[in-house]
Amino acid sequence: MTEQSYLVLLALAEEPRHGYGIVQAVRELSDGEVRLGAGTLYGVLDRLVAAGWTEAAGEEVVDGRLRRYYRLTGQGREAVTAHTERLAALARRASRVVGPVGRPAAGGAW
């Protein structure tokens, strides 16, 4: 799973969102490090819909513009949960190798 796909799934795990809402949530979840453009976002959403992990959840017109909302499916929730668990296990193993974050490893120097 790509970082972008993972962040979009995380954004949708909180609540259904429209495109711009997903972009804002991804930016917030990544502390501003990931900024999705429209083309990238809709490419990711197309792949997630094709995988059965997200689905359209309705539309509304706001100020003359169509907003399509997306939500996580049950399979999508399972996928994002499993990936989160894999990342947490990897972080634990990495911490054993390099030491706790914010401190130099044994014998290491800043």
MODELLER restraints for C-alpha pairs under 7 A, 6 or more apart:
rsr = mdl.restraints
at = mdl.atoms
rsr.add(forms.Gaussian(group=physical.xy_distance, feature=features.Distance(at['CA:5:A'], at['CA:44:A']), mean=6.09, stdev=0.5))
rsr.add(forms.Gaussian(group=physical.xy_distance, feature=features.Distance(at['CA:6:A'], at['CA:80:A']), mean=6.65, stdev=0.5))
rsr.add(forms.Gaussian(group=physical.xy_distance, feature=features.Distance(at['CA:7:A'], at['CA:26:A']), mean=5.70, stdev=0.5))
rsr.add(forms.Gaussian(group=physical.xy_distance, feature=features.Distance(at['CA:8:A'], at['CA:22:A']), mean=6.58, stdev=0.5))
rsr.add(forms.Gaussian(group=physical.xy_distance, feature=features.Distance(at['CA:8:A'], at['CA:26:A']), mean=6.34, stdev=0.5))
rsr.add(forms.Gaussian(group=physical.xy_distance, feature=features.Distance(at['CA:9:A'], at['CA:72:A']), mean=6.94, stdev=0.5))
rsr.add(forms.Gaussian(group=physical.xy_distance, feature=features.Distance(at['CA:9:A'], at['CA:80:A']), mean=6.32, stdev=0.5))
rsr.add(forms.Gaussian(group=physical.xy_distance, feature=features.Distance(at['CA:10:A'], at['CA:80:A']), mean=6.88, stdev=0.5))
rsr.add(forms.Gaussian(group=physical.xy_distance, feature=features.Distance(at['CA:11:A'], at['CA:22:A']), mean=6.14, stdev=0.5))
rsr.add(forms.Gaussian(group=physical.xy_distance, feature=features.Distance(at['CA:11:A'], at['CA:25:A']), mean=5.63, stdev=0.5))
rsr.add(forms.Gaussian(group=physical.xy_distance, feature=features.Distance(at['CA:11:A'], at['CA:26:A']), mean=6.27, stdev=0.5))
rsr.add(forms.Gaussian(group=physical.xy_distance, feature=features.Distance(at['CA:12:A'], at['CA:71:A']), mean=5.65, stdev=0.5))
rsr.add(forms.Gaussian(group=physical.xy_distance, feature=features.Distance(at['CA:12:A'], at['CA:72:A']), mean=5.67, stdev=0.5))
rsr.add(forms.Gaussian(group=physical.xy_distance, feature=features.Distance(at['CA:13:A'], at['CA:72:A']), mean=6.13, stdev=0.5))
rsr.add(forms.Gaussian(group=physical.xy_distance, feature=features.Distance(at['CA:13:A'], at['CA:77:A']), mean=6.82, stdev=0.5))
rsr.add(forms.Gaussian(group=physical.xy_distance, feature=features.Distance(at['CA:15:A'], at['CA:71:A']), mean=6.91, stdev=0.5))
rsr.add(forms.Gaussian(group=physical.xy_distance, feature=features.Distance(at['CA:16:A'], at['CA:69:A']), mean=6.19, stdev=0.5))
rsr.add(forms.Gaussian(group=physical.xy_distance, feature=features.Distance(at['CA:16:A'], at['CA:70:A']), mean=5.37, stdev=0.5))
rsr.add(forms.Gaussian(group=physical.xy_distance, feature=features.Distance(at['CA:16:A'], at['CA:71:A']), mean=4.42, stdev=0.5))
rsr.add(forms.Gaussian(group=physical.xy_distance, feature=features.Distance(at['CA:17:A'], at['CA:69:A']), mean=5.05, stdev=0.5))
rsr.add(forms.Gaussian(group=physical.xy_distance, feature=features.Distance(at['CA:17:A'], at['CA:70:A']), mean=5.53, stdev=0.5))
rsr.add(forms.Gaussian(group=physical.xy_distance, feature=features.Distance(at['CA:17:A'], at['CA:71:A']), mean=6.80, stdev=0.5))
rsr.add(forms.Gaussian(group=physical.xy_distance, feature=features.Distance(at['CA:18:A'], at['CA:67:A']), mean=5.89, stdev=0.5))
rsr.add(forms.Gaussian(group=physical.xy_distance, feature=features.Distance(at['CA:18:A'], at['CA:68:A']), mean=5.38, stdev=0.5))
rsr.add(forms.Gaussian(group=physical.xy_distance, feature=features.Distance(at['CA:18:A'], at['CA:69:A']), mean=4.14, stdev=0.5))
rsr.add(forms.Gaussian(group=physical.xy_distance, feature=features.Distance(at['CA:18:A'], at['CA:70:A']), mean=6.14, stdev=0.5))
rsr.add(forms.Gaussian(group=physical.xy_distance, feature=features.Distance(at['CA:23:A'], at['CA:35:A']), mean=7.00, stdev=0.5))
rsr.add(forms.Gaussian(group=physical.xy_distance, feature=features.Distance(at['CA:23:A'], at['CA:36:A']), mean=5.89, stdev=0.5))
rsr.add(forms.Gaussian(group=physical.xy_distance, feature=features.Distance(at['CA:26:A'], at['CA:34:A']), mean=6.75, stdev=0.5))
rsr.add(forms.Gaussian(group=physical.xy_distance, feature=features.Distance(at['CA:27:A'], at['CA:33:A']), mean=6.68, stdev=0.5))
rsr.add(forms.Gaussian(group=physical.xy_distance, feature=features.Distance(at['CA:27:A'], at['CA:34:A']), mean=5.56, stdev=0.5))
rsr.add(forms.Gaussian(group=physical.xy_distance, feature=features.Distance(at['CA:27:A'], at['CA:35:A']), mean=5.72, stdev=0.5))
rsr.add(forms.Gaussian(group=physical.xy_distance, feature=features.Distance(at['CA:48:A'], at['CA:54:A']), mean=5.58, stdev=0.5))
rsr.add(forms.Gaussian(group=physical.xy_distance, feature=features.Distance(at['CA:49:A'], at['CA:55:A']), mean=5.51, stdev=0.5))
rsr.add(forms.Gaussian(group=physical.xy_distance, feature=features.Distance(at['CA:52:A'], at['CA:75:A']), mean=6.69, stdev=0.5))
rsr.add(forms.Gaussian(group=physical.xy_distance, feature=features.Distance(at['CA:52:A'], at['CA:76:A']), mean=6.97, stdev=0.5))
rsr.add(forms.Gaussian(group=physical.xy_distance, feature=features.Distance(at['CA:53:A'], at['CA:72:A']), mean=6.04, stdev=0.5))
rsr.add(forms.Gaussian(group=physical.xy_distance, feature=features.Distance(at['CA:53:A'], at['CA:73:A']), mean=5.28, stdev=0.5))
rsr.add(forms.Gaussian(group=physical.xy_distance, feature=features.Distance(at['CA:53:A'], at['CA:75:A']), mean=5.36, stdev=0.5))
rsr.add(forms.Gaussian(group=physical.xy_distance, feature=features.Distance(at['CA:53:A'], at['CA:76:A']), mean=3.67, stdev=0.5))
rsr.add(forms.Gaussian(group=physical.xy_distance, feature=features.Distance(at['CA:54:A'], at['CA:70:A']), mean=6.56, stdev=0.5))
rsr.add(forms.Gaussian(group=physical.xy_distance, feature=features.Distance(at['CA:54:A'], at['CA:71:A']), mean=5.53, stdev=0.5))
rsr.add(forms.Gaussian(group=physical.xy_distance, feature=features.Distance(at['CA:54:A'], at['CA:72:A']), mean=4.49, stdev=0.5))
rsr.add(forms.Gaussian(group=physical.xy_distance, feature=features.Distance(at['CA:54:A'], at['CA:73:A']), mean=5.23, stdev=0.5))
rsr.add(forms.Gaussian(group=physical.xy_distance, feature=features.Distance(at['CA:54:A'], at['CA:76:A']), mean=6.14, stdev=0.5))
rsr.add(forms.Gaussian(group=physical.xy_distance, feature=features.Distance(at['CA:55:A'], at['CA:70:A']), mean=5.53, stdev=0.5))
rsr.add(forms.Gaussian(group=physical.xy_distance, feature=features.Distance(at['CA:55:A'], at['CA:71:A']), mean=5.63, stdev=0.5))
rsr.add(forms.Gaussian(group=physical.xy_distance, feature=features.Distance(at['CA:55:A'], at['CA:72:A']), mean=6.57, stdev=0.5))
rsr.add(forms.Gaussian(group=physical.xy_distance, feature=features.Distance(at['CA:55:A'], at['CA:73:A']), mean=6.70, stdev=0.5))
rsr.add(forms.Gaussian(group=physical.xy_distance, feature=features.Distance(at['CA:56:A'], at['CA:68:A']), mean=6.95, stdev=0.5))
rsr.add(forms.Gaussian(group=physical.xy_distance, feature=features.Distance(at['CA:56:A'], at['CA:69:A']), mean=5.82, stdev=0.5))
rsr.add(forms.Gaussian(group=physical.xy_distance, feature=features.Distance(at['CA:56:A'], at['CA:70:A']), mean=4.48, stdev=0.5))
rsr.add(forms.Gaussian(group=physical.xy_distance, feature=features.Distance(at['CA:56:A'], at['CA:71:A']), mean=6.44, stdev=0.5))
rsr.add(forms.Gaussian(group=physical.xy_distance, feature=features.Distance(at['CA:57:A'], at['CA:69:A']), mean=5.08, stdev=0.5))
rsr.add(forms.Gaussian(group=physical.xy_distance, feature=features.Distance(at['CA:57:A'], at['CA:70:A']), mean=4.97, stdev=0.5))
rsr.add(forms.Gaussian(group=physical.xy_distance, feature=features.Distance(at['CA:57:A'], at['CA:71:A']), mean=5.89, stdev=0.5))
rsr.add(forms.Gaussian(group=physical.xy_distance, feature=features.Distance(at['CA:58:A'], at['CA:68:A']), mean=5.95, stdev=0.5))
rsr.add(forms.Gaussian(group=physical.xy_distance, feature=features.Distance(at['CA:58:A'], at['CA:69:A']), mean=5.42, stdev=0.5))
rsr.add(forms.Gaussian(group=physical.xy_distance, feature=features.Distance(at['CA:59:A'], at['CA:66:A']), mean=6.78, stdev=0.5))
rsr.add(forms.Gaussian(group=physical.xy_distance, feature=features.Distance(at['CA:59:A'], at['CA:67:A']), mean=5.42, stdev=0.5))
rsr.add(forms.Gaussian(group=physical.xy_distance, feature=features.Distance(at['CA:59:A'], at['CA:68:A']), mean=4.37, stdev=0.5))
rsr.add(forms.Gaussian(group=physical.xy_distance, feature=features.Distance(at['CA:59:A'], at['CA:69:A']), mean=5.92, stdev=0.5))
rsr.add(forms.Gaussian(group=physical.xy_distance, feature=features.Distance(at['CA:60:A'], at['CA:66:A']), mean=5.78, stdev=0.5))
rsr.add(forms.Gaussian(group=physical.xy_distance, feature=features.Distance(at['CA:60:A'], at['CA:67:A']), mean=5.28, stdev=0.5))
rsr.add(forms.Gaussian(group=physical.xy_distance, feature=features.Distance(at['CA:60:A'], at['CA:68:A']), mean=6.71, stdev=0.5))
rsr.add(forms.Gaussian(group=physical.xy_distance, feature=features.Distance(at['CA:61:A'], at['CA:67:A']), mean=5.97, stdev=0.5))
rsr.add(forms.Gaussian(group=physical.xy_distance, feature=features.Distance(at['CA:98:A'], at['CA:105:A']), mean=5.36, stdev=0.5))
rsr.add(forms.Gaussian(group=physical.xy_distance, feature=features.Distance(at['CA:99:A'], at['CA:105:A']), mean=4.89, stdev=0.5))
rsr.add(forms.Gaussian(group=physical.xy_distance, feature=features.Distance(at['CA:104:A'], at['CA:110:A']), mean=6.22, stdev=0.5))
